[in-house]
Amino acid sequence: MASDKRERETRKQIVELARQYAKKFHPLHDFDREAPFKEGDRISYAGRVYDDEEIANLVEAALEFWLTPGRFARDFERELARVIGVNSAFYCSSGSNANLLALSALTSPLLGDRRLLRGDEVITVAAGFPTTVFPIVQNGAIPVFVDIALPTYNVDITQLENAVSHKTKAVILAHTLGNPFDIKAVKAFCKKYNLWLIEDNCDAFGSEYTLDGKTGLTGSFGDIGTLSFYPPHHITTGEGGAVFTNDPLLAKILLSFRDWGRDCVCPSGKDNVCGARFNSAANTYGQLPAGFDHKYTYSHIGYNFQATDLGASIGLAQLKKLADNTAARRENFDRLFWALKPLEDSGAIILPQATPNANPSWFGFPITIAEKTKRSRLEVARFLEERGVQIRLLFAGNIVRQPAFVTSNGQKLVDFRVAGDLINSDRVMNDTFWIGVYPRIGAARCEYMARLVTQALSQ
Ligand SMILES: Cc1ncc(COP(=O)(O)O)c(C=O)c1O
């Protein structure tokens, strides 16, 4: 008893010391929204936003040394599901793995006729992040690419009907840079053709959409949603991601795929929560002998995409900051938008626009250089980067032009189909870049970035 008390007190002291350390020695810009800024200072496109809460949780998790998913991961998953407004959320090792889990789940034999089989088609857009698309190929299915629309940078919904075939089983789309796609139209399309909808929500945690008078967070409208917690994102756990759903069958399948493909739902370190261990009546799996240990019964060709309790401990503290961060992102977006509006009015650039019925939590601020503008993206990018403003491209541009898809002499390396043309995807590949809106950027940096963009394009 006395040693329990001593252990608790020692732990408290260490955690308190860690808090003090964080407050004193971690870089100021991570704490102070209005951190001092002078022209020429580096302005990152994104950055971690944390304080001593994250450090305290992490130290506590380190002292416990459970390492694999434990109490922090369970709490994090429960809180995630609550915040998103879904029944189940599973923490995993990255956003890319979350997308791979989501697509792989659709191949489960438990889904009967709706199961995704090799050679089936999945509709997506050509302008986006690679690992939204790669899981389609990794599962032996065929991506069918449609174009995006400007200035939302999301799927051009007028192209969806062109893309559907008797082999289509699913649609996977990201909410581009936090801007929700037209969920109403895409859901109606999926319903019409009985297709699964996966929302890659990796860049959009906190974005809202109003459907039939009800407002919810993006990711919760489709069959499965995903998140990335890589540091630039809306919240971070270091590496990490999540996959979530309202559907109990999909939840069971996702968990199985995340945890080696096993049938058992018992959490790490806990045996026989399911009550099916060595239970011969319950075990009629494949051709296994009666009473075979349920813990070693595999119903899917799964992975191990679990993430650590250490990451989850950070995530728990990060979740509390989501609302504030979302507000700050929106504020920074508005600052840039209005500062750059004269440039759009003069015809030099195209500014981003929120999708109708959406309230984005922007991941970044995309700018497309207008065709008549004399400056190329390369010139503008160099001008900004040389002056300390970090820019990013809209990920893979037109993905079918990437070396993973096609050789330089035009040989196709991946089986895919294109529906319609990809004019805007090419446009984005050539003329679009984006700058940051992450919470710590604040008014002075936004004003400076807008001034530099204006200079770069006015020369
Ligand atoms: C839209 C989108 N999907 C998926 C991912 C992959 O996430 P991760 O880097 O955690 O693998 C990213 C990464 O930024 C992304 O932007």
PDBQT file of the ligand as one rigid body, heavy atoms in Angstrom, charges set to zero:
ROOT
HETATM    1  C1  LIG A 501      -6.032  13.170 -48.416  1.00  0.00    +0.000 C 
HETATM    2  C2  LIG A 501      -4.995  12.333 -47.721  1.00  0.00    +0.000 A 
HETATM    3  N1  LIG A 501      -5.228  11.020 -47.563  1.00  0.00    +0.000 NA
HETATM    4  C3  LIG A 501      -4.342  10.223 -46.941  1.00  0.00    +0.000 A 
HETATM    5  C4  LIG A 501      -3.173  10.719 -46.404  1.00  0.00    +0.000 A 
HETATM    6  C5  LIG A 501      -2.181   9.787 -45.770  1.00  0.00    +0.000 C 
HETATM    7  O1  LIG A 501      -1.979  10.023 -44.418  1.00  0.00    +0.000 OA
HETATM    8  P1  LIG A 501      -0.633   9.520 -43.694  1.00  0.00    +0.000 P 
HETATM    9  O2  LIG A 501       0.450  10.484 -44.066  1.00  0.00    +0.000 OA
HETATM   10  O3  LIG A 501      -0.959   9.555 -42.242  1.00  0.00    +0.000 OA
HETATM   11  O4  LIG A 501      -0.340   8.159 -44.183  1.00  0.00    +0.000 OA
HETATM   12  C6  LIG A 501      -2.894  12.078 -46.552  1.00  0.00    +0.000 A 
HETATM   13  C7  LIG A 501      -1.637  12.620 -45.981  1.00  0.00    +0.000 C 
HETATM   14  O5  LIG A 501      -1.443  13.782 -45.780  1.00  0.00    +0.000 OA
HETATM   15  C8  LIG A 501      -3.817  12.917 -47.225  1.00  0.00    +0.000 A 
HETATM   16  O6  LIG A 501      -3.572  14.220 -47.396  1.00  0.00    +0.000 OA
ENDROOT
TORSDOF 0
